Amino acid sequence: MRKVPLGESLRIIAQGSVNWFAKRPVVVSFEVTDSCTCFCKHCDHGGDRDESRNMKPSDYNRYMKELRPCVVQVSGGEPLMRPDLLEIVRNIKSDNGLPYTILVSNWSHMTEEKYVQLREAGIDEFCVSLDFPDERHDDFRGLPGLYQHLSEIIPKVAALGHDDIVMNNCITTSNVAEINAVADKAAEWGVNLNYSAYSPRRTGCRDYFLTTPDQLTVLNEQLDRIKSRMDKSHWITNNKSTLDATIKYFTRGGAPDCKAGLRWLVVTSDGSLQPCSMQFKKYGLHEQARMVREFTEKNSCDQCYVSIRSYLDKTFPQLLRENVSEFFSFKPR
């Protein structure tokens, strides 16, 4: 996450601490649609899907009352394809400003007007995918013209001064040498940047997973430079321990001891609870405790180190220390 003002930070810490010890999810990802405008090479979504069973906006309020996360991701598919997205966000957000709400989107449908409306509805952070610092992004995402659109709309809305846009770069074999070039592009556009790691579990394809000594050498060199840049600025939102764990994930070929279903979970577009977006055992709204018993406590999957996990895959003292020292700010929004 980007830096968060003090008052909001304290509310997130308080609710997150309660959830941690009560064995409720700290983060919930609502997949509001399975449809997407892109056909990404590293993703199992793409194109139009059956939307007839999607939850209605009012349904999200029931899920918030039951799960009570302090952070919510609104994702898909492509969430901007939902014409009622503003109502969904309003039903997720409470009067006290929680949860901290992140829109995860490819921004193919984003306009300045939509950006402003979504901020007013309650979006705190806009997470936007960027695989390459040029038109190669279009090929990887399967959508011609997407990079040109991003290069126009992102600097335009960033200039409004809200500091709430975070580019997300998913590290793969095809773009590992571009890690710092992507950082340069985010700096040029005036936005923040977060790195995440490719998982082969979503598509079954290991072609994009770093395995060779040469690939791992490039990863280490690129991330070492990123870490040195982080000493001078906070616009790269990962902490260094997460980047070190990302290197370890690729080096060992996985990351064991996943806490999906406990520390975080996914709510599918039709309202089912899933441990994560790549584990498809479904549970009902009131069955999170059963999910923990049946899935989390027996989970042996080690095939991802995605952004949600990378933030929460730590001890409580470490998580608290890193968030307080690196991501919270005394500066008002």
C-alpha positions as CSV (number, residue, x, y, z in Angstrom):
1,M,0.0,0.0,0.0
2,R,1.0,3.6,-0.4
3,K,1.5,5.9,2.6
4,V,-1.7,6.4,4.6
5,P,-2.5,9.4,6.8
6,L,-2.2,8.9,10.6
7,G,-5.9,8.8,11.6
8,E,-6.8,6.3,8.9
9,S,-3.7,4.3,9.7
10,L,-4.7,3.9,13.4
11,R,-8.2,2.7,12.4
12,I,-6.7,0.1,10.0
13,I,-4.2,-1.1,12.6
14,A,-7.0,-1.4,15.3
15,Q,-9.3,-3.4,13.0
16,G,-6.5,-5.4,11.6
17,S,-5.3,-6.4,15.0
18,V,-8.7,-7.5,16.2
19,N,-9.1,-9.6,13.0
20,W,-5.7,-11.1,13.3
21,F,-6.3,-12.5,16.8
22,A,-10.0,-13.3,16.2
23,K,-8.9,-15.4,13.1
24,R,-10.9,-13.3,10.7
25,P,-9.5,-12.1,7.4
26,V,-7.5,-8.9,7.4
27,V,-8.0,-8.5,3.7
28,V,-10.9,-9.6,1.5
29,S,-10.8,-9.5,-2.3
30,F,-14.2,-9.1,-3.9
31,E,-14.1,-10.4,-7.5
32,V,-17.1,-8.3,-8.7
33,T,-17.0,-9.8,-12.2
34,D,-15.4,-12.6,-14.1
35,S,-15.5,-10.7,-17.4
36,C,-12.4,-8.8,-18.6
37,T,-11.4,-6.5,-21.4
38,C,-8.0,-8.2,-21.7
39,F,-6.6,-11.6,-22.5
40,C,-3.5,-11.5,-20.4
41,K,-0.8,-14.2,-20.9
42,H,-0.5,-14.8,-17.2
43,C,-4.2,-14.9,-16.3
44,D,-7.1,-17.4,-16.6
45,H,-9.7,-14.6,-17.1
46,G,-10.4,-12.8,-20.4
47,G,-13.4,-11.7,-22.5
48,D,-17.1,-11.7,-21.6
49,R,-18.4,-14.2,-19.1
50,D,-21.9,-15.1,-17.7
51,E,-22.9,-12.2,-15.4
52,S,-26.3,-13.5,-14.5
53,R,-25.3,-14.7,-11.1
54,N,-23.3,-11.7,-10.0
55,M,-24.0,-10.3,-6.6
56,K,-26.1,-7.1,-6.4
57,P,-24.5,-4.0,-4.9
58,S,-26.6,-4.3,-1.7
59,D,-25.2,-7.8,-1.1
60,Y,-21.8,-6.5,-0.4
61,N,-22.9,-4.8,2.7
62,R,-24.0,-8.2,4.2
63,Y,-20.5,-9.6,3.4
64,M,-18.8,-6.6,5.1
65,K,-20.8,-7.0,8.3
66,E,-19.9,-10.7,8.5
67,L,-16.2,-10.6,7.5
68,R,-15.3,-7.1,8.8
69,P,-11.9,-6.8,6.9
70,C,-9.8,-3.7,7.4
71,V,-8.6,-3.8,3.8
72,V,-10.7,-4.7,0.7
73,Q,-9.6,-5.2,-2.9
74,V,-12.3,-4.7,-5.5
75,S,-11.1,-6.7,-8.5
76,G,-12.3,-9.1,-11.2
77,G,-12.0,-9.8,-14.1
78,E,-12.1,-6.1,-14.9
79,P,-14.3,-4.3,-12.2
80,L,-14.8,-1.2,-14.4
81,M,-17.0,-3.4,-16.6
82,R,-19.6,-3.3,-13.9
83,P,-22.0,-0.4,-14.6
84,D,-23.0,-0.4,-10.9
85,L,-19.4,-0.3,-9.5
86,L,-20.0,3.0,-7.7
87,E,-22.9,1.4,-5.7
88,I,-20.8,-1.6,-4.9
89,V,-18.1,0.6,-3.5
90,R,-20.6,2.6,-1.4
91,N,-21.9,-0.7,0.1
92,I,-18.4,-1.8,1.0
93,K,-17.4,1.5,2.7
94,S,-18.5,2.3,6.2
95,D,-19.1,5.7,7.8
96,N,-15.8,5.6,9.7
97,G,-13.8,5.3,6.4
98,L,-13.0,1.6,6.7
99,P,-12.1,-0.6,5.0
100,Y,-9.2,0.8,3.2
101,T,-10.5,0.1,-0.3
102,I,-8.3,-0.7,-3.4
103,L,-9.6,-0.9,-6.9
104,V,-7.5,-3.5,-8.9
105,S,-8.0,-2.8,-12.6
106,N,-6.3,-2.7,-16.0
107,W,-7.8,0.9,-16.5
108,S,-8.9,0.2,-20.1
109,H,-12.2,1.8,-19.2
110,M,-10.9,4.5,-16.9
111,T,-11.7,8.2,-17.5
112,E,-11.0,11.2,-15.4
113,E,-14.7,11.4,-14.6
114,K,-14.8,7.8,-13.4
115,Y,-11.7,8.3,-11.4
116,V,-13.2,11.3,-9.5
117,Q,-16.5,9.5,-9.0
118,L,-14.8,6.4,-7.6
119,R,-12.7,8.5,-5.2
120,E,-15.9,10.1,-4.0
121,A,-17.6,6.7,-3.6
122,G,-14.8,5.5,-1.3
123,I,-11.8,4.1,-3.3
124,D,-8.6,4.9,-1.4
125,E,-6.1,3.4,-3.8
126,F,-6.1,2.6,-7.5
127,C,-3.9,-0.4,-8.4
128,V,-3.1,-0.4,-12.1
129,S,-1.3,-3.2,-14.0
130,L,1.8,-2.3,-15.9
131,D,3.9,-5.2,-17.3
132,F,6.2,-3.2,-19.6
133,P,7.2,0.5,-19.9
134,D,6.0,0.7,-23.5
135,E,3.6,-0.9,-26.1
136,R,4.8,-4.4,-25.2
137,H,2.3,-4.1,-22.5
138,D,-0.5,-4.3,-25.1
139,D,0.8,-7.6,-26.4
140,F,1.1,-9.1,-22.9
141,R,-2.4,-8.0,-22.1
142,G,-4.0,-8.8,-25.4
143,L,-5.5,-5.4,-25.8
144,P,-4.1,-3.0,-28.6
145,G,-3.9,0.6,-27.6
146,L,-4.0,0.0,-23.8
147,Y,-0.5,1.4,-23.2
148,Q,-1.3,4.5,-25.1
149,H,-4.4,5.0,-23.1
150,L,-2.5,4.6,-19.8
151,S,0.2,7.0,-20.9
152,E,-2.5,9.7,-21.4
153,I,-5.0,9.1,-18.5
154,I,-2.5,8.2,-15.7
155,P,-0.4,11.4,-15.8
156,K,-3.6,13.4,-16.2
157,V,-5.3,12.1,-13.1
158,A,-2.1,11.9,-11.1
159,A,-1.7,15.6,-11.7
160,L,-4.9,16.1,-9.6
161,G,-2.6,15.5,-6.6
162,H,-4.3,12.8,-4.6
163,D,-1.3,10.4,-4.6
164,D,-3.6,7.3,-4.7
165,I,-2.4,5.5,-7.9
166,V,-0.1,2.5,-7.6
167,M,1.1,0.7,-10.7
168,N,1.6,-3.0,-10.2
169,N,4.3,-4.9,-12.1
170,C,4.0,-8.7,-12.0
171,I,7.5,-10.0,-12.4
172,T,7.8,-12.7,-15.2
173,T,10.6,-14.1,-17.3
174,S,9.5,-11.8,-20.1
175,N,9.9,-8.5,-18.1
176,V,12.4,-9.2,-15.3
177,A,15.0,-7.1,-17.1
178,E,12.5,-4.2,-17.2
179,I,12.0,-3.9,-13.5
180,N,13.8,-0.6,-13.2
181,A,12.6,0.7,-16.5
182,V,9.0,0.2,-15.2
183,A,10.0,2.1,-12.1
184,D,11.3,4.9,-14.3
185,K,8.0,5.0,-16.1
186,A,6.0,5.2,-12.9
187,A,8.2,8.1,-11.7
188,E,7.7,9.8,-15.1
189,W,3.9,9.5,-14.7
190,G,4.0,10.8,-11.1
191,V,2.6,7.6,-9.5
192,N,3.6,4.9,-7.0
193,L,4.8,1.4,-7.9
194,N,4.4,-2.1,-6.4
195,Y,6.0,-5.3,-7.5
196,S,4.4,-8.8,-7.3
197,A,5.5,-12.2,-8.5
198,Y,4.1,-14.4,-11.3
199,S,2.3,-17.6,-10.2
200,P,2.1,-20.6,-12.6
201,R,-0.9,-22.0,-10.7
202,R,-3.5,-19.7,-12.4
203,T,-2.8,-20.9,-16.0
204,G,-0.6,-23.9,-15.4
205,C,2.1,-22.3,-17.6
206,R,5.6,-22.2,-16.1
207,D,7.1,-20.4,-19.1
208,Y,6.9,-17.1,-17.2
209,F,8.3,-18.4,-13.9
210,L,11.9,-17.5,-13.2
211,T,14.0,-20.7,-12.8
212,T,17.4,-20.4,-14.6
213,P,20.5,-19.0,-13.0
214,D,20.7,-16.2,-15.6
215,Q,17.1,-15.2,-14.9
216,L,17.7,-15.2,-11.1
217,T,20.9,-13.2,-11.5
218,V,18.9,-10.5,-13.4
219,L,16.2,-10.5,-10.8
220,N,18.7,-10.0,-8.0
221,E,20.5,-7.2,-9.9
222,Q,17.3,-5.4,-10.7
223,L,15.8,-5.6,-7.2
224,D,19.1,-4.6,-5.6
225,R,18.9,-1.4,-7.6
226,I,15.3,-1.0,-6.6
227,K,16.1,-1.3,-2.9
228,S,18.9,1.3,-3.3
229,R,16.3,3.7,-4.9
230,M,13.9,3.0,-2.0
231,D,16.4,4.6,0.4
232,K,15.8,8.0,-1.2
233,S,12.0,7.8,-1.9
234,H,8.8,6.2,-0.8
235,W,7.1,5.9,-4.3
236,I,8.0,2.2,-4.5
237,T,5.5,0.8,-2.0
238,N,7.0,-2.7,-1.4
239,N,9.1,-3.0,1.7
240,K,12.6,-4.5,1.4
241,S,11.7,-7.7,3.3
242,T,8.9,-8.4,0.7
243,L,11.4,-8.0,-2.2
244,D,13.8,-10.3,-0.5
245,A,11.0,-12.9,0.0
246,T,10.1,-12.5,-3.7
247,I,13.7,-13.4,-4.7
248,K,13.5,-16.4,-2.3
249,Y,10.1,-17.5,-3.8
250,F,11.6,-17.7,-7.3
251,T,14.9,-19.2,-6.1
252,R,13.3,-22.1,-4.2
253,G,10.5,-22.5,-6.7
254,G,7.7,-21.7,-4.3
255,A,6.6,-20.3,-0.9
256,P,5.2,-22.7,1.7
257,D,3.1,-22.0,4.7
258,C,0.4,-20.0,2.9
259,K,-2.4,-18.6,5.2
260,A,-5.0,-18.1,2.5
261,G,-8.5,-18.4,4.0
262,L,-7.3,-17.1,7.3
263,R,-5.4,-13.9,6.8
264,W,-7.1,-13.2,3.5
265,L,-9.8,-14.7,1.3
266,V,-11.7,-14.1,-2.0
267,V,-15.4,-13.5,-2.5
268,T,-16.3,-14.6,-6.0
269,S,-18.7,-12.7,-8.2
270,D,-21.6,-15.0,-7.2
271,G,-20.9,-14.7,-3.5
272,S,-18.9,-17.8,-2.6
273,L,-15.9,-17.6,-0.3
274,Q,-12.7,-19.1,-1.7
275,P,-9.3,-19.2,0.1
276,C,-7.7,-17.4,-2.8
277,S,-8.4,-16.8,-6.5
278,M,-6.5,-19.9,-7.5
279,Q,-8.0,-22.4,-5.0
280,F,-11.6,-23.2,-6.0
281,K,-13.0,-24.9,-3.0
282,K,-16.1,-22.8,-2.2
283,Y,-17.7,-22.0,1.1
284,G,-20.8,-20.0,2.2
285,L,-20.7,-16.5,3.8
286,H,-20.8,-17.8,7.3
287,E,-18.3,-20.6,6.8
288,Q,-14.9,-18.9,7.1
289,A,-14.1,-20.8,10.3
290,R,-14.8,-24.0,8.5
291,M,-12.6,-22.9,5.6
292,V,-9.7,-22.4,8.0
293,R,-10.2,-25.9,9.5
294,E,-10.7,-27.7,6.2
295,F,-8.3,-25.7,3.9
296,T,-5.9,-23.4,5.7
297,E,-4.7,-25.8,8.4
298,K,-4.0,-28.5,5.8
299,N,-2.9,-26.3,2.9
300,S,0.3,-27.4,1.2
301,C,0.1,-25.1,-1.8
302,D,3.3,-23.1,-2.3
303,Q,2.7,-21.8,-5.9
304,C,2.2,-18.1,-5.4
305,Y,3.6,-15.0,-3.7
306,V,0.9,-12.5,-4.9
307,S,0.6,-9.0,-3.5
308,I,-1.9,-9.8,-0.8
309,R,0.1,-12.7,0.5
310,S,3.4,-10.8,0.3
311,Y,2.0,-8.1,2.7
312,L,0.5,-10.5,5.2
313,D,2.9,-13.5,5.1
314,K,4.7,-12.3,8.2
315,T,4.5,-12.4,12.0
316,F,2.2,-9.9,13.6
317,P,5.1,-7.9,15.2
318,Q,6.9,-7.7,11.9
319,L,3.8,-6.7,10.0
320,L,3.0,-4.0,12.6
321,R,6.6,-2.7,12.6
322,E,6.9,-2.5,8.8
323,N,3.6,-0.9,8.2
324,V,4.0,1.8,11.0
325,S,7.6,2.6,9.9
326,E,7.2,2.5,6.1
327,F,3.6,3.1,5.0
328,F,1.9,5.4,7.4
329,S,2.2,9.2,7.2
330,F,1.5,12.2,9.3
331,K,0.6,14.1,6.2
332,P,-3.2,14.6,5.5
333,R,-4.7,13.2,2.3
